[in-house]
Amino acid sequence: MDETGAAVRATAPVRPGAPAAERHWWAGHEDALPDGLEWLSARERARLDAMRFTKRRNEYLLRRWVGKRTVAARVGLDTDPASLARIELLNWMTGAPYVALEGVVAPWEISLSDRAGCAVAVIGATGSGAGALGIDLEIVEPRSEGFVTDFLTRAEQDWVRGPAAADPGLGRDAAANLVWSAKEAALKVLRLGLRADTRSVEITVGSDLLGDGWARFTAARHGGPVMPGWWRRDGVYLLTVAAQDDLDPPTVLPGATDVAVATPVHSWVGRPLVTPGE
Ligand SMILES: CC(C)(COP(=O)(O)OP(=O)(O)OC[C@H]1O[C@@H](n2cnc3c(N)ncnc32)[C@H](O)[C@@H]1OP(=O)(O)O)[C@@H](O)C(=O)NCCC(=O)NCCS
């Protein structure tokens, strides 16, 4: 069942030519969001219509559009509104997203995140060995001592206040945001989100560059798995991806926004509530 309680039709077979165990990512900025809502399915539109807060609504739309464009770019589908409406980004009861193509659950692992007008998605093929995925996007912003103490483990706090703070290429605030983002990505892999205590996952950050700006981290769940992860700094944004299984870092798909030069926007601020009937 999905989050609406509706029965979900069986998973479609993997298409011929579907990828092996590899992951890809894509990014979009809200400036490029299509006009109109014809690119949403009826189910997506019904969920949108229940949202009264502009921030929630904008973020939902941006994540849907980026998720759809990511699937389209990966599979080679058209991106006109009618074609995008046939790619649905729906949610399981946990809140984790899944893809349906023409109403049938598609064999893809996908994860979504947005921050300040930018959204990202990572995609991999189910059953290919790529495993569950989690992605998170943050901007580097000041983080209080209380934030570091309350949400990070002792080892993470020591790293943020010590070596990371002294590293001219990183600094305390970027390190605190990076650890936070890596936790969110890992908790998405586990399908828990912030229902879990953020200190139940411990992040260890690496700095060796792997190519295309990615570096490694690991996320160790207390009493559970150690998940591999990758992070990159793009301008004011930090991007993290965590996974169930270890592979190369994700490869960017064609047409993605260059996050490094994207401008953070908070377009909902002047108009927090949606007018009924909109
Ligand atoms: C996962 C979570 C930490 C992300 O919050 P955030 O940092 O504010 O937002 P992000 O933009 O990074 O991510 C949002 C996306 O995370 C995904 N997500 C939500 N819950 C998830 C979960 N349990 N596992 C994996 N992914 C999840 C969704 O795709 C969501 O976007 P969508 O609702 O438009 O599909 C947060 O949504 C959470 O803790 N959710 C679980 C608790 C909850 O109340 N869930 C509602 C159940 S319906």
The ligand as an SDF file (V2000), in Angstrom:
LIG
                    3D

 48 50  0  0  0  0  0  0  0  0999 V2000
   12.9910   12.4280    5.5120 C   0  0  0  0  0  0  0  0  0  0  0  0
   12.9920   13.8180    6.1580 C   0  0  0  0  0  0  0  0  0  0  0  0
   14.0730   13.8910    7.2010 C   0  0  0  0  0  0  0  0  0  0  0  0
   13.2880   14.8350    5.0350 C   0  0  0  0  0  0  0  0  0  0  0  0
   12.9510   16.1380    5.4360 O   0  0  0  0  0  0  0  0  0  0  0  0
   13.5800   17.4610    4.8230 P   0  0  0  0  0  0  0  0  0  0  0  0
   15.0440   17.5040    5.0460 O   0  0  0  0  0  0  0  0  0  0  0  0
   12.7930   18.5850    5.3850 O   0  0  0  0  0  0  0  0  0  0  0  0
   13.2470   17.4050    3.2880 O   0  0  0  0  0  0  0  0  0  0  0  0
   14.0380   16.8880    1.9900 P   0  0  0  0  0  0  0  0  0  0  0  0
   13.6500   17.8320    0.9090 O   0  0  0  0  0  0  0  0  0  0  0  0
   15.4780   16.6590    2.2160 O   0  0  0  0  0  0  0  0  0  0  0  0
   13.3600   15.4670    1.7340 O   0  0  0  0  0  0  0  0  0  0  0  0
   11.9850   15.3340    1.5450 C   0  0  0  0  0  0  0  0  0  0  0  0
   11.7630   14.0310    0.8580 C   0  0  0  0  0  0  0  0  0  0  0  0
   12.2760   12.9770    1.6890 O   0  0  0  0  0  0  0  0  0  0  0  0
   11.6110   11.7850    1.2930 C   0  0  0  0  0  0  0  0  0  0  0  0
   11.2530   11.0670    2.5010 N   0  0  0  0  0  0  0  0  0  0  0  0
   10.3210   11.3990    3.4280 C   0  0  0  0  0  0  0  0  0  0  0  0
   10.2640   10.4510    4.3850 N   0  0  0  0  0  0  0  0  0  0  0  0
   11.1760    9.5020    4.0430 C   0  0  0  0  0  0  0  0  0  0  0  0
   11.5770    8.2830    4.6230 C   0  0  0  0  0  0  0  0  0  0  0  0
   11.0050    7.8090    5.7590 N   0  0  0  0  0  0  0  0  0  0  0  0
   12.5330    7.5520    4.0280 N   0  0  0  0  0  0  0  0  0  0  0  0
   13.1090    7.9880    2.8880 C   0  0  0  0  0  0  0  0  0  0  0  0
   12.7750    9.1530    2.2690 N   0  0  0  0  0  0  0  0  0  0  0  0
   11.8140    9.8940    2.8550 C   0  0  0  0  0  0  0  0  0  0  0  0
   10.3910   12.1910    0.4560 C   0  0  0  0  0  0  0  0  0  0  0  0
   10.6750   11.8930   -0.8970 O   0  0  0  0  0  0  0  0  0  0  0  0
   10.3220   13.6810    0.6760 C   0  0  0  0  0  0  0  0  0  0  0  0
    9.8030   14.3830   -0.4410 O   0  0  0  0  0  0  0  0  0  0  0  0
    8.2860   14.1420   -0.9480 P   0  0  0  0  0  0  0  0  0  0  0  0
    7.4360   14.0580    0.2920 O   0  0  0  0  0  0  0  0  0  0  0  0
    8.0010   15.3280   -1.7980 O   0  0  0  0  0  0  0  0  0  0  0  0
    8.3150   12.8570   -1.7250 O   0  0  0  0  0  0  0  0  0  0  0  0
   11.6420   14.1300    6.8010 C   0  0  0  0  0  0  0  0  0  0  0  0
   10.6620   14.2610    5.7930 O   0  0  0  0  0  0  0  0  0  0  0  0
   11.2080   13.0540    7.7780 C   0  0  0  0  0  0  0  0  0  0  0  0
   11.7780   12.8900    8.8300 O   0  0  0  0  0  0  0  0  0  0  0  0
   10.2080   12.2670    7.4130 N   0  0  0  0  0  0  0  0  0  0  0  0
    9.7790   11.1320    8.2300 C   0  0  0  0  0  0  0  0  0  0  0  0
    8.8280   11.5440    9.2970 C   0  0  0  0  0  0  0  0  0  0  0  0
    7.4870   11.8970    8.7920 C   0  0  0  0  0  0  0  0  0  0  0  0
    6.8290   12.6670    9.4050 O   0  0  0  0  0  0  0  0  0  0  0  0
    7.0430   11.3420    7.6790 N   0  0  0  0  0  0  0  0  0  0  0  0
    5.7640   11.5750    7.1180 C   0  0  0  0  0  0  0  0  0  0  0  0
    5.1590   10.2500    6.6880 C   0  0  0  0  0  0  0  0  0  0  0  0
    3.9070   10.4920    5.4840 S   0  0  0  0  0  0  0  0  0  0  0  0
  1  2  1  0
  2  3  1  0
  2  4  1  0
  2 36  1  0
  4  5  1  0
  5  6  1  0
  6  7  2  0
  6  8  1  0
  6  9  1  0
  9 10  1  0
 10 11  2  0
 10 12  1  0
 10 13  1  0
 13 14  1  0
 14 15  1  0
 15 16  1  0
 15 30  1  0
 16 17  1  0
 17 18  1  0
 17 28  1  0
 18 19  1  0
 18 27  1  0
 19 20  2  0
 20 21  1  0
 21 22  1  0
 21 27  2  0
 22 23  1  0
 22 24  2  0
 24 25  1  0
 25 26  2  0
 26 27  1  0
 28 29  1  0
 28 30  1  0
 30 31  1  0
 31 32  1  0
 32 33  2  0
 32 34  1  0
 32 35  1  0
 36 37  1  0
 36 38  1  0
 38 39  2  0
 38 40  1  0
 40 41  1  0
 41 42  1  0
 42 43  1  0
 43 44  2  0
 43 45  1  0
 45 46  1  0
 46 47  1  0
 47 48  1  0
M  END
$$$$
